[in-house]
Amino acid sequence: MTSSAGRYDGWFESPWGQFAFDVEWKCVRSALGVPEGAHVLDVGCGTGRFTRALEEVGAVVVGLDRDPAMLAVARSRVFGDLVVGDAHRLPFADRSFDAALAVTVCEFTVDPALVVAEMARVVRAGGRVVVGSLNPRSLWGLDHRREFGDEPWASARFLSRSDLRRLGSPWGRATVSSSLYASPALAAHRSVAESVEQIGRVLPVLGAFQVLRVVTASLLD
């Protein structure tokens, strides 16, 4: 484990990391809607947190990341295949998966449209492409605004809800949902943070975690 991979993975054990992951996973799982036994590709899987969560609900998952150090950490928790690869050129055949997932990946890529196109290519007709993206115009964003000038945030190109729809619409029926309305400052007060999640739903543009879901066009469309 490299220090950077270890620090990244350790964030998930912090109070805010645990709360944010729980909220994001609920949103991702709803968007994917994968039945037990579904074959899922986790693009930019990092240390395998979402990969493992998918396995725990019965999916057969392949994780892909360009960083071998991240995958070395993922290997400690993931049972399925882990592949070193580039999200812009996925090393899989057309229509190999029932669904593809990329969480906080596209905003750090050179060409997010190509990444989504590649995800759509490897998903079967009628399957799902799901992209989770961070929204700086949220309580999370306000809390981190002073850090956005530093890496890795300085290199990020954040995607709006309309950006996400535009990326997904060429490949099928595209919708965007939101979650994670609480501020990191509320992480130590989980009941309050959960209440904020409920209230925040009336203003989806303020959700820190925006999720694009594309139901890919069928062969008959």
C-alpha positions as CSV (number, residue, x, y, z in Angstrom):
1,M,0.0,0.0,0.0
2,T,1.4,3.4,-1.0
3,S,0.9,6.3,1.4
4,S,-1.4,8.0,-1.1
5,A,-3.6,5.0,-1.6
6,G,-3.6,4.4,2.1
7,R,-4.7,7.9,2.9
8,Y,-7.4,7.8,0.3
9,D,-8.8,4.5,1.7
10,G,-8.5,5.8,5.3
11,W,-10.8,8.7,4.5
12,F,-13.7,6.2,4.3
13,E,-13.2,5.3,7.9
14,S,-13.6,8.9,9.1
15,P,-17.1,10.0,10.4
16,W,-17.7,12.0,7.2
17,G,-16.3,9.3,5.0
18,Q,-18.6,6.7,6.5
19,F,-21.7,8.9,6.3
20,A,-20.9,10.1,2.7
21,F,-20.3,6.5,1.5
22,D,-23.5,5.2,3.0
23,V,-25.5,8.0,1.3
24,E,-23.7,7.6,-2.0
25,W,-24.0,3.8,-2.0
26,K,-27.8,4.0,-1.5
27,C,-28.1,6.4,-4.5
28,V,-25.7,4.3,-6.7
29,R,-27.5,1.0,-5.8
30,S,-30.9,2.6,-6.7
31,A,-29.6,3.9,-10.0
32,L,-28.0,0.6,-10.9
33,G,-30.9,-1.6,-9.9
34,V,-28.8,-4.7,-10.6
35,P,-30.3,-8.1,-9.7
36,E,-28.3,-10.8,-8.1
37,G,-25.8,-12.3,-10.5
38,A,-25.6,-9.2,-12.7
39,H,-22.2,-8.5,-14.3
40,V,-21.0,-5.0,-13.4
41,L,-17.9,-3.1,-14.4
42,D,-16.6,-0.6,-11.7
43,V,-14.6,2.0,-13.7
44,G,-12.0,3.8,-11.6
45,C,-12.7,1.5,-8.7
46,G,-9.9,2.9,-6.6
47,T,-9.5,0.9,-3.4
48,G,-12.7,-1.2,-4.1
49,R,-15.2,0.2,-1.7
50,F,-18.1,0.3,-4.2
51,T,-16.8,-2.9,-5.8
52,R,-17.1,-4.7,-2.5
53,A,-20.5,-3.3,-1.8
54,L,-21.7,-4.5,-5.1
55,E,-20.4,-8.0,-4.4
56,E,-22.2,-8.0,-1.1
57,V,-25.5,-7.6,-2.9
58,G,-24.7,-10.5,-5.2
59,A,-23.3,-8.8,-8.3
60,V,-20.3,-10.2,-10.2
61,V,-17.9,-7.3,-10.4
62,V,-14.8,-6.4,-12.4
63,G,-12.9,-3.4,-11.0
64,L,-10.7,-1.3,-13.3
65,D,-8.3,1.5,-12.2
66,R,-5.2,3.0,-13.8
67,D,-3.3,3.0,-10.4
68,P,-1.9,-0.4,-9.4
69,A,-1.4,0.9,-5.9
70,M,-5.1,1.5,-5.5
71,L,-5.8,-2.0,-6.9
72,A,-3.4,-3.5,-4.4
73,V,-5.5,-2.1,-1.6
74,A,-8.7,-3.2,-3.3
75,R,-7.4,-6.7,-3.5
76,S,-7.6,-6.9,0.3
77,R,-11.4,-6.6,0.2
78,V,-12.6,-7.6,-3.4
79,F,-13.1,-11.2,-4.5
80,G,-13.5,-10.6,-8.3
81,D,-11.2,-9.5,-11.0
82,L,-9.2,-6.3,-10.8
83,V,-7.7,-4.8,-14.0
84,V,-5.2,-2.1,-14.6
85,G,-6.6,0.0,-17.4
86,D,-7.6,3.4,-18.9
87,A,-11.3,4.5,-18.6
88,H,-10.9,6.1,-22.1
89,R,-10.1,2.7,-23.6
90,L,-11.8,0.0,-21.7
91,P,-10.2,-3.4,-22.4
92,F,-13.5,-5.3,-22.8
93,A,-15.6,-6.5,-25.7
94,D,-18.8,-4.7,-26.7
95,R,-21.9,-5.6,-24.5
96,S,-19.8,-7.5,-21.9
97,F,-21.7,-6.3,-18.8
98,D,-25.2,-5.7,-17.5
99,A,-24.1,-2.4,-16.0
100,A,-21.1,0.0,-15.7
101,L,-20.4,2.3,-12.8
102,A,-18.0,5.2,-12.4
103,V,-18.0,7.2,-9.2
104,T,-16.0,10.5,-9.0
105,V,-14.1,9.6,-12.1
106,C,-15.3,11.7,-15.0
107,E,-14.4,15.0,-13.5
108,F,-10.8,13.9,-13.3
109,T,-10.6,12.5,-16.9
110,V,-9.3,14.2,-20.0
111,D,-12.4,13.4,-22.0
112,P,-15.5,12.5,-19.9
113,A,-17.7,12.1,-23.0
114,L,-15.3,9.3,-24.3
115,V,-15.4,7.6,-20.9
116,V,-19.2,7.5,-20.9
117,A,-19.2,6.3,-24.5
118,E,-16.8,3.5,-23.6
119,M,-19.0,2.5,-20.6
120,A,-22.1,2.5,-22.9
121,R,-20.1,0.4,-25.5
122,V,-19.4,-2.4,-23.0
123,V,-22.9,-2.5,-21.5
124,R,-25.6,-4.7,-23.1
125,A,-28.7,-3.2,-24.7
126,G,-31.2,-2.3,-22.0
127,G,-28.4,-2.2,-19.4
128,R,-27.4,0.7,-17.2
129,V,-24.6,3.2,-17.2
130,V,-24.2,5.1,-13.9
131,V,-21.9,8.0,-13.2
132,G,-21.5,9.6,-9.8
133,S,-20.1,13.2,-9.8
134,L,-19.4,15.8,-7.2
135,N,-21.1,19.1,-7.1
136,P,-19.1,22.1,-5.7
137,R,-22.3,24.1,-5.4
138,S,-23.4,22.3,-2.3
139,L,-22.7,22.4,1.4
140,W,-19.9,20.0,0.8
141,G,-18.5,22.3,-1.8
142,L,-18.8,25.3,0.5
143,D,-17.0,23.4,3.2
144,H,-14.1,22.5,0.8
145,R,-14.0,25.7,-1.3
146,R,-10.5,26.7,0.0
147,E,-9.1,23.3,-1.1
148,F,-10.3,23.6,-4.7
149,G,-7.1,25.4,-5.7
150,D,-5.0,22.5,-4.6
151,E,-4.6,19.0,-6.1
152,P,-6.4,16.9,-6.9
153,W,-9.2,19.4,-7.0
154,A,-7.3,22.0,-9.1
155,S,-7.3,19.5,-12.0
156,A,-11.0,18.6,-11.7
157,R,-13.6,19.7,-14.2
158,F,-16.8,19.5,-12.3
159,L,-19.9,18.5,-14.2
160,S,-23.3,20.1,-13.8
161,R,-26.6,18.3,-14.0
162,S,-27.0,19.5,-17.6
163,D,-23.5,18.3,-18.3
164,L,-24.3,14.9,-17.0
165,R,-27.5,14.6,-19.1
166,R,-25.6,15.7,-22.2
167,L,-23.0,13.0,-21.6
168,G,-25.6,10.3,-21.2
169,S,-28.3,11.2,-23.6
170,P,-26.6,9.8,-26.8
171,W,-26.7,6.4,-25.3
172,G,-30.2,6.0,-24.0
173,R,-32.7,7.4,-21.5
174,A,-30.7,9.7,-19.2
175,T,-31.9,10.9,-15.8
176,V,-30.0,12.7,-13.0
177,S,-30.7,12.2,-9.2
178,S,-29.0,13.8,-6.2
179,S,-28.0,13.1,-2.6
180,L,-25.6,14.1,0.1
181,Y,-27.0,17.4,1.2
182,A,-25.4,17.5,4.6
183,S,-22.2,19.3,5.4
184,P,-19.1,17.5,6.6
185,A,-19.4,19.5,9.8
186,L,-22.5,17.5,10.6
187,A,-20.8,14.1,10.3
188,A,-20.4,13.8,14.1
189,H,-24.2,14.4,14.4
190,R,-25.5,11.6,12.2
191,S,-29.1,12.0,13.1
192,V,-29.0,15.7,12.2
193,A,-27.2,14.9,9.0
194,E,-29.8,12.3,8.1
195,S,-32.6,14.9,8.7
196,V,-30.8,17.3,6.3
197,E,-30.7,14.5,3.7
198,Q,-34.5,14.2,3.9
199,I,-35.1,18.0,3.7
200,G,-32.5,18.5,1.0
201,R,-34.5,16.4,-1.5
202,V,-36.6,19.4,-2.3
203,L,-33.6,21.2,-3.8
204,P,-31.8,18.5,-5.9
205,V,-29.4,21.1,-7.4
206,L,-27.7,21.4,-4.0
207,G,-26.9,17.7,-3.7
208,A,-23.1,17.2,-3.4
209,F,-23.4,13.8,-5.1
210,Q,-25.1,13.9,-8.5
211,V,-25.8,10.6,-10.2
212,L,-26.4,10.1,-13.9
213,R,-28.3,7.0,-14.9
214,V,-28.6,5.9,-18.5
215,V,-30.8,3.0,-19.5
216,T,-29.0,2.0,-22.7
217,A,-31.0,1.9,-25.9
218,S,-32.3,-1.6,-26.9
219,L,-31.5,-3.1,-30.2
220,L,-35.1,-2.4,-31.2
221,D,-35.0,1.3,-30.5
